[in-house]
């Protein structure tokens, strides 16, 4: 089975930017739907952004549209989340998830990374 490792988190001020990376190993990365999720302290995990394998469709939650961009580099087995104009409400642990084609819209992401902390100061 695939393993996912997130990196790129850190501390930034409001309005700053971060680029998260999710490196995959142990499976065929290029044939997977990918998504980013986040969980703030005391809150439930929520969907942030997703990218399908086949059509390359992207999905974003309303609060990050126009600020975040999800992309992938199949040659590097890596998915990215570019986060611009960060707000304190974006503070959370960010997790990368993967599944076979169709998993994103069908709600069956089944491979998860360990998470990377993103903190946005007020």
N, C-alpha and C positions, 0 to 999 in steps of 0.2 A: 504494500500500500504506500501511497505517497506520504511524504512528510513536508510540512510547511514551516518556514522560519521567517518571522517578521523582523524588520529592523527599520531604523530611521526615526523613531520617536524621540521626543525630547521636550525641552521647555522653551516656549516662545512667547512673545508679547502679543497682545491683541493686534490684528492686522498683519502678522507675520506669516511665514510659509514653512511647510515641512513636506518632504517627500518620503512616504513609506514604501518599503520594498517587501515583497513576499517571495522567497526563493523556494522552489519545489524540488524534491528529489524522490526517487523510488517508484515513479510511474511516468506515464506519457503525459507530460504537462500540457502539450499543445492541443490536446483533445478534451480539455476540461472547461466547464463554466467556473468562473471565479467571482468572489465577492468579498467586500470588506464590511465588517460589523464592528460595533463598539459597545462598551459597557462602562458607564460611570458608576462611582461608588453609590451603593444603595439602589441602583437602577437595574432594569432588565436590559439584556443585550438587544441591540436594535440594528437593523439593516442600514448601511450607509451608501454603498455603491456596488454595482455588479456589472459584469461583462460576460456575454455569452460567447461560446466557442464558434458556433456555426456562422450565424449572421453578424456577429460582432456588435449586437445590440448592447447599449449601455443603459443602466438604470441608476437613479439617484433619489434619495429621500429629499423632500421639498426643501428642507432647511440647509442643504449643502449645494443645491443646484446653482451653477454659475461660479462656484468657489472651488469645488473639488473635481478632479478628473481621474478616472481610472483607465489604465492602459496595461498592455502586456508586451513582453519581448520573449517570443518563443525560443529564440536561439539561446537566451540566457536563462530560460526556465523561471522567469521572474514576472510578477505582476506588481504594478506601482499604483500608489494613490497620491497624486499631487494635491496638496491642500493649501489653498491661498486664502487670504483675508480671514485668518483664523479668529474665532471668537471664544470667550471663556466657556460657552456652552458646548464647545467641541472637545473639552477636556474629558478624556476617557482612556481606557485600554482598548486599543484597536486590534482586531483579530482578522486574519485572512482565512477564507474558507474556499473549498473546491468540491466539485462533483462532476459526474459525467454530463455530456450535453443534455440540456433541458433541466438540470438540477436547480438552477437559479430560480426560474419562474415556477417550477414545480415544488419548491420548498424542500428539497432533499440534499442540500449541502451536507456532506458527511465527513469531510477531512478538514481539520482545523489546526491552525498554528497556536503557539503559546501566548501570543499577544505582545504588543509594544506600547509603552505608556506615552501618551500625548498630553501635555499640560500647557494651557494657554492662560497666561496671567492677565488680570484685569487692567 
